[in-house]
Amino acid sequence: MGRAGRSAAGPGAGALAVLLASVLWGTTGTAATFAPQVGPLAIGAAAMGLGGLLQALVAGRRIAQARAALRTQWRIVLVGGSGVALYPLAFYTSMHVAGVAVGTVVSIGSAPLASALIERIVDRRRLSRRWMTGAALGLAGTVLLCAAEAAQGGSGTGAVSAGQTVAGVGLGLVAGVTYAVYAWAAHRLITRGITSRAAMGAVFGLGGLMLVPVLSATGAPLVASWTNAGVGLYMALVPMFTGYVLFGFGLSRIPVSTATTLSLLEPAVAAVFAVLVVGEHLPALGWAGIVLVIACLGVLTAPGRRGPAITGRRDRTTLRHGPGTLTASNALDRGQLVRADADGVTNDEFHA
């Protein structure tokens, strides 16, 4: 396929990768129900810690090739790694304290807003009307999901107190911000010429190292039974390792705020798995929320409008930046900035 074809397919492939990652992440809540003796810190440290170390191991050659560029960008790597380490601890503890519905929705639902703020303040990126429409639909859908599940849970004996809810919401906000931070850090490394595998491997490998002490202190229940160990391995290998490989692929092709908004599919998938696997009942309000989330994904993934065909030779300016190549076409190319490297082509079509 020529460069023009790869450029056009880039954002669509990136969006699909993030959606697939969100489906995998949506299985974590259901998987955790099979290991109720394992605490939230142990689950988070095992999932993200082992998954992150495995990412670094698999991407070892790419990391070695990019070591000079990574050394130059060490502050961004450190910020991203810290976000990776803090996110699972806040996320799983939020679900443990306030319930799966509130914890998941606050954590995942606040991430697009945090990402948008980071891009606006740090990168000075203008938020598009399309993104704001999609984010509004997605957030409305996740709120309906939260309300439906919380109302159902509040009518039972397992209802949480107001204090627990407040604490869970606070931890969920911490999770949402740290999720946005490490996604931004990985995206920033990628746009500065580091391949997605090297960027994700470095950020997640550092985060995994930071989680090793937590896993050592809290992980005893994981080896207490084969079921617990199986849950820990599944969380590390499938949702975290495979999911974040897909997410890194997506970040090399679409903006951070778009990627985190597409990940609003996760709580919808979690709700469906809870119905199909765990046997929970989802009220009509919850299904309405899922419809809104699907509408959000439709808005963000629909093909953008294309300009008129241009014939003839276009002027190009090529800038070298590390292992990647930045190719800036003139204004006739719809103002897009395309980066071709070993991992593919990126552009900002989803922010058009």
N, C-alpha and C positions, 0 to 999 in steps of 0.2 A: 504493500500500500504506500502511495506517495505521501509526502509531508502534508499536503493539503488535506488528504483523506484522514490522516492520523490526527491532524489538528481539529477537524470537525468532530471526530469520534471521541476525542479526549474527554470533554466534560461529561458526556453521556456514560462513558466507561467508568469515570471517577464516581459519578453519582450512584451507579449500579453497585460498585464496590462498597461504598458507604452503606447502602441499603442492605446488602448481604451481611456486612459486619453488624448492623443493628439487629438483624434477625438472630445472629449468633449470640449477641449480648442479651437479647430478650429471653434466652433460655436460662440465664444464671439464677434467677429467683426460683424457678421450678427445680433446677438441679440442687440448689441449697436445701430444699425441703427434704432431700434424701439423706442429709447429714445434720440433723437438728442438734447433735451434741457439739458441733464445731462452732465456735464463737465467730462474730463478724470480723474481728481483727485477723484471726487465723485464715478465714476464707479469703479476705481481701489480700493479705500478704502472700498467700499461696497462689492465688489466681494471677495477680499482677506481678508479683515478685518472680515466680518461676517462669511465667509467660514472658516477662521482660528480659530475663537472663537468656532464655532460649532465643529470643529475637536477636540479641547481641551475638550469640554464638553462631547462629545461621548467617548473620550479616558480617561476620568477622573479617572476611576478605575485603568487603566494600568499606568497612570502617577503617581498615588499615590503609586502603588506597586514599581515603579522604582524611587521614589523620591530620595533615597540615591545615586543611580548611576547618576541621572540627576544633583544632587547637586555637585557631584564630577566633572562632565563635564560641569559646568555652563558656561564656556567661549565659548565652542562650541555651546551651546544652544543660547547664546547671539549673537554670530556671525550669526547663522542661522536665528534667529528671526529678526535681523536687515536686512538681505537679503530679507526676506519675506515682510517686511514693505516697503523697497525701490523699490522692483521689480515692483509692479503694478503701482506705481506713475510714474516711468520712462517709463514703457512699454506703457501704455495708452496715456501718454503725447507725446511720440515719434510718435505714430500713428496719434494723433491729429495734430501735427505740420507738419510732413513730409508726411503724407498719410499712409493708412493702409498697402499698399504693402511694402514700404520702412521700416516702423516701425516694422512690423511683421518679415520681413526677416532678418533685422539686429539684432533684439533682439533674435530671436530663432536661427538664423544661427551662431551667435557669441558664444552661450552658449557651444556647444561641444568643441570648441577650448579653451575657458576659463576653462572648466572642465578638459580637458586633461592637461593643464598647471598646474592646482591645484594638480591633481593626480601625475604629474611628479615631481613637486617641493616639495609638502608636504608629499605625500605618497611614493614617489620614485617608482611609478609604471611604468613599461616599456610598451610603447604603441605598440600594435600588428599591424602587416601588414594588418590584416583583418579590424581592426578598421579604419586605415588610408585610406584604399580603400573605405569603406563604407562612411566615413566622406567626402571624396573628391567627391563622387557621390552625396551625399546629399546636400553639399554646392553648387555644380555646379547647381543642380536642383533648389535650392532656389534662386540663382542668376538669373537664367533664368526666374523664376516666377516674381521676382522683376523687371527685365528689361521689361518683357511683360506688366505688369500692370502699371509700371511707364510711359512707352511709350504711352500706351493708355490714361492714366490720363493726361500726358503732352500735349496731342493734344486738350484737352478741356479747358473750362474756369476756371476750378478749379485747375489749375496747381500751384504748390507752388514755392516760390523763392529759389534761391541758398542758401541764409542764413537759411531759414526754413529747407531745406534739410540737411544742415550741422548740425544744432541744433538737428534735428530729429535723424540723424545717431549717434550723440554723446549720446543722451539719450538712443537710442537703444543699444549701447555698454554697457552703465551702466546697462540696464535691463539684457543683456546677462550675464554680470559678476555676478550680484546679484543672478540671477537664478542659475548659477553654484555654487555660494557660499552656498545658502541654501540647494541645492541638496547634495553637499559634506558634509555639516554639519549633515544632517539627516542620510546620509549613514555612516558617521563616528560613530554616536551614535549607529546605528544598529549593526555595526561590533564590537562594544565594549560591546555587550551583552544586549542592551536595545531593546525591541520589537519595530517593525516598528510603531505600533499604538501609543505607548508612545512617541517615538522619534518625529514622525510627529505632534502629538498633542501638545507636549511641544514647538517645534520650531514654528509651525503655530499659536498656541495660544498666544505666546509672540509677534509674528509679528502682530496678530490681535489686541492685546492691544495697540501696538504702532500706529496702524492706526485709533483708535477710535477718537483722536482729529482731524485728517484730515477729517473723515467722519462727525463729528459734525460741522466743519467749512464749508464744501462744499456740504453736502448732502441734503440741502433743496429741490432742484428740484426732488429728488427721491420720495418725498411724495406729490408732486404737482399734480400727476395724478395716476390713477390705472395702466396705461400702464407703466409709469416710475417705479413704485413700483414693478410691475411684472417682469420687466427686471432686476432690482436690486436683487430680490429674486432668479430669475433663475440663474443669474451669481454667486451668493453666494452658492446656493445649488447644482447645476449640474456641471458646469465646475470646480469650485474651490473646494467645499467640496468633491463631488464624485470623481472628477478628481484627486485630490491630495491623496485621500485614495488609489486609484489605483496606483498612482505614488509611494507612500510609500511602497506598496506591491512589486512593481517592484524593488525599490532600495534595498530591502532585499534579492534580488536574482541576480542582475546584477550590474556591476560597474557604477559609476556615468557618466563617459564619454560615455558609451554605452547608458545609459538611455537618456541623453541629445541629443545624436545623433538620437536616435529613435524618439524623439519629433520633429524632422524636418518634420514629417508628418503633424504637425499642420498648417503651412502655405499652404500646398497643400490642406488640408481639407477646410481651410478658403476660398481658391480660388474657390473650387467646390461649396461650399454653396453660395458664392456670385453669381455664375452663376445660380444655381438652385432656390434660394430663392429670392435674391435681383434683379435678372434679368440682371446682368452685363455680358459683353462679354469677354471671355478669348481667346487671340490670340493663334495661333499654337505654338509660342515660349513658352507660358505658359504651354500648355499641354505637351510639350517636357520636361519642368522642372518637372512636376508631374511624368512623366515616370522615370526620373533620381532619384527622391526621392523614388519611389517605388523600384527601383533597389538597392538603398542604404539600404532600409529595408530588402530586400531579402538577401543581403550580410551579414548583421548583425544578422539576425534571422535564417539563414540556420543552420541545425544541424552540430556541430563540428565533426571532425574525432575522432573516438574512438580507443583506443589502443586494443591489443589482450586480449581476455578473460583470466583472472587469476583465477586459482582454488587454493583451499587451504586456510588456515587461514592467515589473514594479521595482522601485528603488528599495534597497535593503541596507540596513546597517547591522553589522554583527559585532557583538561585544563579547569578549572572552572573560569568563569569571569562574576560575577553577575548572573542574571537570565538565561543567555544563556549558552550553552555548546559548546566549540570549539573542534572539532574532527579532528585531523590531521592524515590522513592515510599516509602510507609510499609512496615512489616514484613510486611504482607499480600502485598507484591509480591516475596516470596522474598528480601528483603534485598538486591536487586541495585541497583547504581548505574549509571544509564544516562546517557550523554553524547551529545546530539544536536548535530552541527555540520555543516559543509558536506560532510564526507567520510562521514557516516553515523552509526551508533549503536554505542556500545560497551557491553559489560557483562562481568561476571565469571562468567558461567555455566560456563565451562570450569574454574573453580576450585571449583565447588560440590561 
